[in-house]
């Protein structure tokens, strides 16, 4: 992965963190490539519309509940899968107004390069 791609990935995750921290459901749904697959320990789901994505985020109990005001991504690992796809393992830190961590979780994303940024194709919860 070259430096330009690394910078684009950091920019994508920072923008995604911003919409997550503000609860911008429209912004979240704009960052996925439909249909998007969610994979969890109990079940998987195929989301086929922006409404499905918004409902999924709205219904998910957030690790950011409580005093959190910011979501901070930390890239744990990146694996290129051909020229257009990346597996990206991200640790999400949920911070309060003093930047103290109030919770965290991890997810692995299959991202597709496109239109100068990335789009989420698969989200796999990491325990």
PARO-877482 format. One record per residue (C-alpha): residue in three letters; x, y, z. Coordinates in steps of 0.02 Angstrom, whole numbers, padded with zeros to 5 digits, always signed. Example, Ala and Ser with C-alpha at 12.3 -4.5 7.8 and 13.67 -1.06 7.14 Angstrom:
BEGIN
ALA+00615-00225+00390;SER+00684-00053+00357;
END
This chain:
BEGIN
UNK+00000+00000+00000;UNK+00077+00165-00052;UNK+00079+00326+00050;UNK-00062+00404-00053;UNK-00175+00255-00016;UNK-00127+00260+00169;UNK-00174+00444+00177;UNK-00338+00411+00086;UNK-00376+00270+00209;UNK-00339+00383+00359;UNK-00451+00518+00284;UNK-00591+00393+00253;UNK-00583+00325+00431;UNK-00575+00500+00506;UNK-00729+00552+00407;UNK-00817+00390+00455;UNK-00772+00418+00638;UNK-00847+00593+00628;UNK-01015+00530+00562;UNK-01013+00390+00692;UNK-00978+00510+00835;UNK-01115+00631+00781;UNK-01241+00494+00744;UNK-01258+00553+00563;UNK-01356+00406+00493;UNK-01360+00480+00318;UNK-01171+00504+00321;UNK-01145+00326+00379;UNK-01256+00255+00241;UNK-01163+00357+00110;UNK-01000+00267+00152;UNK-01061+00092+00109;UNK-01067+00004-00058;UNK-01237-00079-00067;UNK-01272-00216-00037;UNK-01163-00221+00119;UNK-01142-00376+00226;UNK-01134-00369+00416;UNK-01057-00521+00499;UNK-01074-00549+00686;UNK-01045-00693+00805;UNK-01230-00739+00809;UNK-01291-00695+00634;UNK-01256-00607+00471;UNK-01362-00482+00377;UNK-01365-00416+00200;UNK-01416-00234+00194;UNK-01481-00183+00023;UNK-01539-00003+00046;UNK-01484+00156+00134;UNK-01636+00134+00248;UNK-01575-00040+00298;UNK-01405+00035+00344;UNK-01482+00175+00446;UNK-01598+00054+00536;UNK-01453-00063+00574;UNK-01349+00077+00650;UNK-01498+00147+00744;UNK-01539-00026+00818;UNK-01361-00072+00866;UNK-01315-00045+01048;UNK-01166+00071+01037;UNK-01007+00044+01135;UNK-01004+00234+01135;UNK-01153+00247+01251;UNK-01132+00356+01403;UNK-01012+00502+01412;UNK-00928+00477+01243;UNK-00916+00626+01127;UNK-00787+00565+01002;UNK-00745+00407+00907;UNK-00562+00377+00866;UNK-00506+00243+00741;UNK-00343+00148+00759;UNK-00289+00041+00612;UNK-00231-00126+00678;UNK-00193-00209+00511;UNK-00215-00186+00323;UNK-00214-00326+00196;UNK-00228-00287+00010;UNK-00341-00406-00086;UNK-00302-00361-00265;UNK-00289-00184-00329;UNK-00464-00125-00277;UNK-00498-00212-00111;UNK-00427-00198+00065;UNK-00462-00291+00226;UNK-00440-00163+00365;UNK-00444-00210+00549;UNK-00495-00058+00653;UNK-00502-00033+00840;UNK-00631+00102+00883;UNK-00602+00202+01042;UNK-00749+00296+01116;UNK-00688+00451+01210;UNK-00765+00574+01331;UNK-00742+00763+01331;UNK-00574+00743+01420;UNK-00515+00617+01287;UNK-00523+00473+01412;UNK-00576+00309+01334;UNK-00751+00256+01389;UNK-00762+00100+01282;UNK-00694+00016+01128;UNK-00732-00116+00999;UNK-00654-00189+00843;UNK-00715-00225+00670;UNK-00639-00288+00511;UNK-00694-00202+00351;UNK-00682-00255+00170;UNK-00659-00088+00082;UNK-00666-00053-00104;UNK-00564+00088-00178;UNK-00668+00204-00284;UNK-00706+00385-00324;UNK-00549+00445-00234;UNK-00599+00364-00070;UNK-00659+00197-00002;UNK-00828+00113+00018;UNK-00875-00019+00147;UNK-00926-00187+00071;UNK-00918-00301+00224;UNK-00913-00267+00411;UNK-00857-00412+00522;UNK-00866-00390+00709;UNK-00705-00440+00797;UNK-00714-00504+00975;
END
